[in-house]
Amino acid sequence: MKKIVHDPSRCYSCRTCELACSWHTHRVFSPALSKIQVARDNRSGISVWSIDDSGCDLCRTEAEPLCVRYCSYEALTVGEAK
């Protein structure tokens, strides 16, 4: 089974993935409606990322998940669930 995989060392917490996800699911740009949630720990500089796997359909109507396509830092990929 496939899922979205996040590489925190490449993520700059720009939150573009949140916007892409909310656009796919609700046709609005609203991070609050996204299945992905991103935050940045200001002390460590590490991004904290979570995804609601039960609500993610990997953008089945698209050639690839929009969050992966529009991640400028290539922090997101599609991989095998473990």
Secondary structure, DSSP 4 states (H G I P E B T S, - for coil): -EEEEE-TTT-----HHHHHHHHHHHSS--GGG-SEEEEE-TTT--EEEEE-TTT--TTTTSSS-HHHHT-TT--EEEEE--
